[in-house]
Amino acid sequence: MIREVDLYGIFVSPLLLWMVAALLVCGAVRRGLGALGFYRFVWHRPLFDLALLVIVLGAIVALIPL
């Protein structure tokens, strides 16, 4: 069972912390893809960014040991 993380008396779900980490990683990846001009080949950028966030979050959750 996944337990909550205690942040100064406030219990936070680990998924929220993993989501923050995924957002930071996604931001760096999006900047890199934008600098390379990759988004010229993407049909729907917001949908692509959402899929990228889900993939990065899934990778983070899979790599973190429970």
PDB file as gemmi writes it, atoms N, CA and C in Angstrom:
CRYST1    1.000    1.000    1.000  90.00  90.00  90.00 P 1                      
ATOM      1  N   MET A   1       0.838  -1.181   0.000  1.00  0.00           N  
ATOM      2  CA  MET A   1       0.000   0.000   0.000  1.00  0.00           C  
ATOM      3  C   MET A   1       0.881   1.241   0.000  1.00  0.00           C  
ATOM      4  N   ILE A   2       0.527   2.225  -0.804  1.00  0.00           N  
ATOM      5  CA  ILE A   2       1.279   3.470  -0.887  1.00  0.00           C  
ATOM      6  C   ILE A   2       0.834   4.375   0.257  1.00  0.00           C  
ATOM      7  N   ARG A   3       1.798   4.862   0.998  1.00  0.00           N  
ATOM      8  CA  ARG A   3       1.489   5.733   2.130  1.00  0.00           C  
ATOM      9  C   ARG A   3       1.659   7.190   1.742  1.00  0.00           C  
ATOM     10  N   GLU A   4       1.012   8.062   2.471  1.00  0.00           N  
ATOM     11  CA  GLU A   4       1.110   9.489   2.213  1.00  0.00           C  
ATOM     12  C   GLU A   4       2.456  10.010   2.713  1.00  0.00           C  
ATOM     13  N   VAL A   5       2.878  11.123   2.133  1.00  0.00           N  
ATOM     14  CA  VAL A   5       4.110  11.783   2.531  1.00  0.00           C  
ATOM     15  C   VAL A   5       3.730  12.942   3.445  1.00  0.00           C  
ATOM     16  N   ASP A   6       4.413  13.047   4.572  1.00  0.00           N  
ATOM     17  CA  ASP A   6       4.129  14.100   5.539  1.00  0.00           C  
ATOM     18  C   ASP A   6       5.021  15.307   5.250  1.00  0.00           C  
ATOM     19  N   LEU A   7       4.404  16.427   4.847  1.00  0.00           N  
ATOM     20  CA  LEU A   7       5.132  17.672   4.610  1.00  0.00           C  
ATOM     21  C   LEU A   7       4.704  18.696   5.648  1.00  0.00           C  
ATOM     22  N   TYR A   8       5.436  18.762   6.730  1.00  0.00           N  
ATOM     23  CA  TYR A   8       5.173  19.709   7.808  1.00  0.00           C  
ATOM     24  C   TYR A   8       3.747  19.602   8.334  1.00  0.00           C  
ATOM     25  N   GLY A   9       3.287  18.398   8.528  1.00  0.00           N  
ATOM     26  CA  GLY A   9       1.964  18.165   9.092  1.00  0.00           C  
ATOM     27  C   GLY A   9       0.857  18.032   8.072  1.00  0.00           C  
ATOM     28  N   ILE A  10       1.172  18.205   6.797  1.00  0.00           N  
ATOM     29  CA  ILE A  10       0.170  18.051   5.738  1.00  0.00           C  
ATOM     30  C   ILE A  10       0.476  16.771   4.987  1.00  0.00           C  
ATOM     31  N   PHE A  11      -0.494  15.884   4.936  1.00  0.00           N  
ATOM     32  CA  PHE A  11      -0.307  14.618   4.242  1.00  0.00           C  
ATOM     33  C   PHE A  11      -0.613  14.785   2.756  1.00  0.00           C  
ATOM     34  N   VAL A  12       0.355  14.411   1.924  1.00  0.00           N  
ATOM     35  CA  VAL A  12       0.261  14.587   0.477  1.00  0.00           C  
ATOM     36  C   VAL A  12       0.431  13.226  -0.185  1.00  0.00           C  
ATOM     37  N   SER A  13      -0.365  12.988  -1.203  1.00  0.00           N  
ATOM     38  CA  SER A  13      -0.258  11.747  -1.963  1.00  0.00           C  
ATOM     39  C   SER A  13       1.063  11.728  -2.731  1.00  0.00           C  
ATOM     40  N   PRO A  14       1.737  10.593  -2.774  1.00  0.00           N  
ATOM     41  CA  PRO A  14       2.981  10.506  -3.551  1.00  0.00           C  
ATOM     42  C   PRO A  14       2.755  10.777  -5.043  1.00  0.00           C  
ATOM     43  N   LEU A  15       1.560  10.487  -5.530  1.00  0.00           N  
ATOM     44  CA  LEU A  15       1.277  10.742  -6.936  1.00  0.00           C  
ATOM     45  C   LEU A  15       1.372  12.230  -7.258  1.00  0.00           C  
ATOM     46  N   LEU A  16       0.992  13.085  -6.326  1.00  0.00           N  
ATOM     47  CA  LEU A  16       1.108  14.525  -6.536  1.00  0.00           C  
ATOM     48  C   LEU A  16       2.571  14.933  -6.672  1.00  0.00           C  
ATOM     49  N   LEU A  17       3.430  14.366  -5.834  1.00  0.00           N  
ATOM     50  CA  LEU A  17       4.855  14.674  -5.913  1.00  0.00           C  
ATOM     51  C   LEU A  17       5.459  14.139  -7.206  1.00  0.00           C  
ATOM     52  N   TRP A  18       5.035  12.956  -7.625  1.00  0.00           N  
ATOM     53  CA  TRP A  18       5.521  12.394  -8.887  1.00  0.00           C  
ATOM     54  C   TRP A  18       5.040  13.231 -10.062  1.00  0.00           C  
ATOM     55  N   MET A  19       3.827  13.782  -9.970  1.00  0.00           N  
ATOM     56  CA  MET A  19       3.300  14.627 -11.036  1.00  0.00           C  
ATOM     57  C   MET A  19       4.108  15.912 -11.160  1.00  0.00           C  
ATOM     58  N   VAL A  20       4.510  16.485 -10.039  1.00  0.00           N  
ATOM     59  CA  VAL A  20       5.345  17.685 -10.074  1.00  0.00           C  
ATOM     60  C   VAL A  20       6.682  17.374 -10.745  1.00  0.00           C  
ATOM     61  N   ALA A  21       7.270  16.233 -10.405  1.00  0.00           N  
ATOM     62  CA  ALA A  21       8.518  15.829 -11.043  1.00  0.00           C  
ATOM     63  C   ALA A  21       8.323  15.604 -12.541  1.00  0.00           C  
ATOM     64  N   ALA A  22       7.206  14.995 -12.922  1.00  0.00           N  
ATOM     65  CA  ALA A  22       6.920  14.756 -14.340  1.00  0.00           C  
ATOM     66  C   ALA A  22       6.718  16.072 -15.078  1.00  0.00           C  
ATOM     67  N   LEU A  23       6.089  17.055 -14.442  1.00  0.00           N  
ATOM     68  CA  LEU A  23       5.908  18.358 -15.080  1.00  0.00           C  
ATOM     69  C   LEU A  23       7.244  19.044 -15.331  1.00  0.00           C  
ATOM     70  N   LEU A  24       8.172  18.922 -14.382  1.00  0.00           N  
ATOM     71  CA  LEU A  24       9.492  19.525 -14.562  1.00  0.00           C  
ATOM     72  C   LEU A  24      10.247  18.856 -15.706  1.00  0.00           C  
ATOM     73  N   VAL A  25      10.206  17.527 -15.749  1.00  0.00           N  
ATOM     74  CA  VAL A  25      10.878  16.800 -16.822  1.00  0.00           C  
ATOM     75  C   VAL A  25      10.223  17.121 -18.160  1.00  0.00           C  
ATOM     76  N   CYS A  26       8.902  17.165 -18.187  1.00  0.00           N  
ATOM     77  CA  CYS A  26       8.177  17.470 -19.424  1.00  0.00           C  
ATOM     78  C   CYS A  26       8.495  18.878 -19.913  1.00  0.00           C  
ATOM     79  N   GLY A  27       8.628  19.801 -19.008  1.00  0.00           N  
ATOM     80  CA  GLY A  27       8.985  21.160 -19.409  1.00  0.00           C  
ATOM     81  C   GLY A  27      10.334  21.208 -20.107  1.00  0.00           C  
ATOM     82  N   ALA A  28      11.302  20.460 -19.580  1.00  0.00           N  
ATOM     83  CA  ALA A  28      12.616  20.411 -20.212  1.00  0.00           C  
ATOM     84  C   ALA A  28      12.557  19.722 -21.574  1.00  0.00           C  
ATOM     85  N   VAL A  29      11.788  18.642 -21.671  1.00  0.00           N  
ATOM     86  CA  VAL A  29      11.661  17.923 -22.940  1.00  0.00           C  
ATOM     87  C   VAL A  29      10.948  18.787 -23.975  1.00  0.00           C  
ATOM     88  N   ARG A  30       9.908  19.513 -23.553  1.00  0.00           N  
ATOM     89  CA  ARG A  30       9.176  20.378 -24.478  1.00  0.00           C  
ATOM     90  C   ARG A  30      10.059  21.499 -25.010  1.00  0.00           C  
ATOM     91  N   ARG A  31      10.903  22.060 -24.148  1.00  0.00           N  
ATOM     92  CA  ARG A  31      11.834  23.100 -24.611  1.00  0.00           C  
ATOM     93  C   ARG A  31      12.814  22.532 -25.632  1.00  0.00           C  
ATOM     94  N   GLY A  32      13.301  21.342 -25.358  1.00  0.00           N  
ATOM     95  CA  GLY A  32      14.228  20.711 -26.299  1.00  0.00           C  
ATOM     96  C   GLY A  32      13.571  20.411 -27.634  1.00  0.00           C  
ATOM     97  N   LEU A  33      12.347  19.899 -27.586  1.00  0.00           N  
ATOM     98  CA  LEU A  33      11.636  19.601 -28.829  1.00  0.00           C  
ATOM     99  C   LEU A  33      11.305  20.873 -29.600  1.00  0.00           C  
ATOM    100  N   GLY A  34      10.998  21.933 -28.878  1.00  0.00           N  
ATOM    101  CA  GLY A  34      10.719  23.211 -29.536  1.00  0.00           C  
ATOM    102  C   GLY A  34      11.970  23.791 -30.191  1.00  0.00           C  
ATOM    103  N   ALA A  35      13.110  23.646 -29.525  1.00  0.00           N  
ATOM    104  CA  ALA A  35      14.365  24.157 -30.082  1.00  0.00           C  
ATOM    105  C   ALA A  35      14.779  23.369 -31.328  1.00  0.00           C  
ATOM    106  N   LEU A  36      14.441  22.093 -31.353  1.00  0.00           N  
ATOM    107  CA  LEU A  36      14.779  21.264 -32.509  1.00  0.00           C  
ATOM    108  C   LEU A  36      13.803  21.434 -33.669  1.00  0.00           C  
ATOM    109  N   GLY A  37      12.688  22.090 -33.431  1.00  0.00           N  
ATOM    110  CA  GLY A  37      11.688  22.269 -34.470  1.00  0.00           C  
ATOM    111  C   GLY A  37      10.808  21.048 -34.675  1.00  0.00           C  
ATOM    112  N   PHE A  38      10.722  20.194 -33.675  1.00  0.00           N  
ATOM    113  CA  PHE A  38       9.940  18.966 -33.787  1.00  0.00           C  
ATOM    114  C   PHE A  38       8.446  19.242 -33.887  1.00  0.00           C  
ATOM    115  N   TYR A  39       7.993  20.329 -33.281  1.00  0.00           N  
ATOM    116  CA  TYR A  39       6.557  20.607 -33.238  1.00  0.00           C  
ATOM    117  C   TYR A  39       5.981  20.973 -34.610  1.00  0.00           C  
ATOM    118  N   ARG A  40       6.829  21.182 -35.607  1.00  0.00           N  
ATOM    119  CA  ARG A  40       6.323  21.406 -36.964  1.00  0.00           C  
ATOM    120  C   ARG A  40       5.630  20.164 -37.500  1.00  0.00           C  
ATOM    121  N   PHE A  41       6.018  18.990 -37.002  1.00  0.00           N  
ATOM    122  CA  PHE A  41       5.468  17.728 -37.486  1.00  0.00           C  
ATOM    123  C   PHE A  41       4.316  17.205 -36.633  1.00  0.00           C  
ATOM    124  N   VAL A  42       3.957  17.938 -35.584  1.00  0.00           N  
ATOM    125  CA  VAL A  42       2.903  17.508 -34.669  1.00  0.00           C  
ATOM    126  C   VAL A  42       1.588  18.162 -35.082  1.00  0.00           C  
ATOM    127  N   TRP A  43       0.550  17.355 -35.187  1.00  0.00           N  
ATOM    128  CA  TRP A  43      -0.747  17.854 -35.640  1.00  0.00           C  
ATOM    129  C   TRP A  43      -1.448  18.671 -34.563  1.00  0.00           C  
ATOM    130  N   HIS A  44      -1.487  18.163 -33.327  1.00  0.00           N  
ATOM    131  CA  HIS A  44      -2.234  18.813 -32.244  1.00  0.00           C  
ATOM    132  C   HIS A  44      -1.295  18.925 -31.042  1.00  0.00           C  
ATOM    133  N   ARG A  45      -0.665  20.071 -30.881  1.00  0.00           N  
ATOM    134  CA  ARG A  45       0.378  20.231 -29.871  1.00  0.00           C  
ATOM    135  C   ARG A  45      -0.103  19.984 -28.438  1.00  0.00           C  
ATOM    136  N   PRO A  46      -1.251  20.530 -27.988  1.00  0.00           N  
ATOM    137  CA  PRO A  46      -1.687  20.264 -26.612  1.00  0.00           C  
ATOM    138  C   PRO A  46      -1.938  18.774 -26.350  1.00  0.00           C  
ATOM    139  N   LEU A  47      -2.487  18.082 -27.326  1.00  0.00           N  
ATOM    140  CA  LEU A  47      -2.726  16.650 -27.166  1.00  0.00           C  
ATOM    141  C   LEU A  47      -1.408  15.894 -27.090  1.00  0.00           C  
ATOM    142  N   PHE A  48      -0.445  16.291 -27.900  1.00  0.00           N  
ATOM    143  CA  PHE A  48       0.880  15.676 -27.860  1.00  0.00           C  
ATOM    144  C   PHE A  48       1.547  15.930 -26.512  1.00  0.00           C  
ATOM    145  N   ASP A  49       1.423  17.153 -25.993  1.00  0.00           N  
ATOM    146  CA  ASP A  49       2.029  17.480 -24.701  1.00  0.00           C  
ATOM    147  C   ASP A  49       1.384  16.689 -23.559  1.00  0.00           C  
ATOM    148  N   LEU A  50       0.074  16.481 -23.631  1.00  0.00           N  
ATOM    149  CA  LEU A  50      -0.601  15.669 -22.622  1.00  0.00           C  
ATOM    150  C   LEU A  50      -0.123  14.221 -22.675  1.00  0.00           C  
ATOM    151  N   ALA A  51      -0.001  13.679 -23.887  1.00  0.00           N  
ATOM    152  CA  ALA A  51       0.486  12.310 -24.033  1.00  0.00           C  
ATOM    153  C   ALA A  51       1.921  12.199 -23.524  1.00  0.00           C  
ATOM    154  N   LEU A  52       2.741  13.207 -23.781  1.00  0.00           N  
ATOM    155  CA  LEU A  52       4.113  13.215 -23.293  1.00  0.00           C  
ATOM    156  C   LEU A  52       4.146  13.227 -21.766  1.00  0.00           C  
ATOM    157  N   LEU A  53       3.265  14.019 -21.151  1.00  0.00           N  
ATOM    158  CA  LEU A  53       3.190  14.068 -19.689  1.00  0.00           C  
ATOM    159  C   LEU A  53       2.788  12.712 -19.111  1.00  0.00           C  
ATOM    160  N   VAL A  54       1.820  12.062 -19.726  1.00  0.00           N  
ATOM    161  CA  VAL A  54       1.375  10.749 -19.236  1.00  0.00           C  
ATOM    162  C   VAL A  54       2.498   9.722 -19.373  1.00  0.00           C  
ATOM    163  N   ILE A  55       3.239   9.763 -20.469  1.00  0.00           N  
ATOM    164  CA  ILE A  55       4.336   8.822 -20.668  1.00  0.00           C  
ATOM    165  C   ILE A  55       5.447   9.062 -19.651  1.00  0.00           C  
ATOM    166  N   VAL A  56       5.798  10.321 -19.420  1.00  0.00           N  
ATOM    167  CA  VAL A  56       6.853  10.637 -18.446  1.00  0.00           C  
ATOM    168  C   VAL A  56       6.403  10.269 -17.037  1.00  0.00           C  
ATOM    169  N   LEU A  57       5.166  10.557 -16.690  1.00  0.00           N  
ATOM    170  CA  LEU A  57       4.653  10.183 -15.365  1.00  0.00           C  
ATOM    171  C   LEU A  57       4.644   8.662 -15.193  1.00  0.00           C  
ATOM    172  N   GLY A  58       4.248   7.930 -16.209  1.00  0.00           N  
ATOM    173  CA  GLY A  58       4.286   6.479 -16.138  1.00  0.00           C  
ATOM    174  C   GLY A  58       5.700   5.947 -15.972  1.00  0.00           C  
ATOM    175  N   ALA A  59       6.664   6.573 -16.646  1.00  0.00           N  
ATOM    176  CA  ALA A  59       8.065   6.149 -16.503  1.00  0.00           C  
ATOM    177  C   ALA A  59       8.576   6.434 -15.096  1.00  0.00           C  
ATOM    178  N   ILE A  60       8.215   7.581 -14.542  1.00  0.00           N  
ATOM    179  CA  ILE A  60       8.660   7.912 -13.179  1.00  0.00           C  
ATOM    180  C   ILE A  60       8.062   6.947 -12.168  1.00  0.00           C  
ATOM    181  N   VAL A  61       6.785   6.670 -12.303  1.00  0.00           N  
ATOM    182  CA  VAL A  61       6.125   5.743 -11.372  1.00  0.00           C  
ATOM    183  C   VAL A  61       6.709   4.337 -11.495  1.00  0.00           C  
ATOM    184  N   ALA A  62       7.042   3.927 -12.719  1.00  0.00           N  
ATOM    185  CA  ALA A  62       7.607   2.599 -12.914  1.00  0.00           C  
ATOM    186  C   ALA A  62       9.028   2.494 -12.378  1.00  0.00           C  
ATOM    187  N   LEU A  63       9.774   3.585 -12.401  1.00  0.00           N  
ATOM    188  CA  LEU A  63      11.166   3.542 -11.960  1.00  0.00           C  
ATOM    189  C   LEU A  63      11.324   3.699 -10.463  1.00  0.00           C  
ATOM    190  N   ILE A  64      10.365   4.312  -9.788  1.00  0.00           N  
ATOM    191  CA  ILE A  64      10.469   4.525  -8.341  1.00  0.00           C  
ATOM    192  C   ILE A  64      10.053   3.258  -7.626  1.00  0.00           C  
ATOM    193  N   PRO A  65      10.922   2.724  -6.774  1.00  0.00           N  
ATOM    194  CA  PRO A  65      10.517   1.515  -6.018  1.00  0.00           C  
ATOM    195  C   PRO A  65       9.476   1.829  -4.949  1.00  0.00           C  
ATOM    196  N   LEU A  66       8.534   0.953  -4.799  1.00  0.00           N  
ATOM    197  CA  LEU A  66       7.504   1.164  -3.771  1.00  0.00           C  
ATOM    198  C   LEU A  66       8.039   0.775  -2.461  1.00  0.00           C  
TER     199      LEU A  66                                                      
END                                                                             
